[in-house]
Amino acid sequence: MTKLRLANMSLLILFPIAWVAPLMKAGLLPVFFQSEISVLSGIRSLWHTDIFLALVVVFFALIAPIAKVLALEGLLSNRLPARIKPLLFQLGRLAMADVFLIAIYITVAKGIGVGRLEMGWGLYLFTFCVLASLGLSLLAGKRHVPA
C-alpha cells in the first residue's frame, strides 16, 4: 500500500473520532458548567428542532467526507476510472463547507457576548481531516493514475 493510500485510509479512522470529539464547549456564564458540543451531539440536537438542517449537516459532515475518502481509495487502487478526479475535488468542497459553517456559528456566538465559548480539540481534528483529504486528492490529481 502506498503512503498516499495509507494516509487516505487513516482518515476512515480519524473522521469518526473527530465526529465524537468536542468541537467546542459552550456555557451561559463563565461560572456555570459548560457543555461539550460534538458533530454527533449537534446533529442529535438539530434532529429534535430542525430535521432538514440536521440532514444537511449529516451530508456535509459525515457522508461527503467518507464518500471522498472511499472514492479516492477506489481511484488510487485502480478500481475507479480517472474521470472521477473532478468529483473528488467537489466532494472536498462539500466537506469543507461544514468547517466554515461551524466557524460562522462560533463567530456569531462570540459576537453576541452572552455566555462563553471555547474551541475543543475536535474542531482542530475535524479541520485537519478535511484539509488532509483535500491535500491528498490534490496529490492524487497530480499523479498519473491509470484508468
C-alpha positions, -999 to 999 in steps of 0.1 A, spaced: 0 0 0 14 34 -10 19 62 15 -8 82 -2 -33 53 1 -23 47 37 -28 84 46 -61 84 29 -73 52 46 -63 66 80 -90 92 75 -115 64 79 -104 62 115 -98 99 121 -131 112 108 -153 92 132 -130 103 161 -135 139 150 -173 134 149 -174 125 186 -147 148 198 -157 181 214 -158 208 188 -165 235 214 -175 240 250 -204 263 255 -218 278 287 -242 306 296 -218 322 320 -182 315 328 -191 303 363 -216 277 352 -209 242 338 -201 241 301 -215 215 278 -194 200 251 -207 200 216 -195 175 190 -206 169 154 -228 140 165 -243 157 195 -250 188 173 -268 166 148 -288 149 176 -298 183 189 -308 196 155 -328 165 148 -353 175 175 -356 211 163 -349 211 125 -347 178 107 -338 195 74 -308 213 88 -298 181 106 -298 162 73 -278 190 57 -252 186 84 -252 148 81 -245 151 44 -217 178 47 -201 164 79 -205 127 76 -214 115 41 -194 138 19 -160 133 37 -163 95 38 -175 93 2 -145 113 -8 -121 90 11 -137 59 -4 -137 74 -39 -101 84 -36 -92 49 -25 -110 35 -54 -91 58 -77 -57 50 -62 -63 13 -62 -74 15 -99 -109 3 -91 -125 35 -103 -118 54 -136 -96 85 -137 -126 106 -148 -139 108 -112 -110 131 -102 -131 162 -106 -158 146 -84 -132 142 -56 -125 179 -56 -162 188 -55 -167 163 -26 -139 180 -7 -155 214 -12 -188 200 3 -169 187 34 -151 220 38 -184 238 38 -191 222 72 -159 236 87 -170 271 75 -204 266 89 -190 257 123 -167 287 122 -196 310 114 -215 297 144 -186 303 167 -180 338 154 -217 347 158 -218 331 193 -187 350 204 -200 383 189 -233 381 209 -212 383 241 -237 362 261 -220 332 276 -187 316 269 -175 296 240 -142 277 239 -128 257 210 -124 220 215 -97 197 201 -123 181 179 -127 212 158 -90 211 151 -91 174 143 -121 177 120 -105 207 102 -72 187 99 -91 157 84 -109 178 59 -78 197 48 -58 164 47 -85 149 25 -83 179 2 -45 177 1 -45 140 -6 -69 145 -35 -47 173 -49 -17 150 -47 -35 122 -63 -47 145 -91 -11 154 -99 -1 118 -101 -9 98 -132 -34 72 -121 -43 48 -150 -80 44 -158 
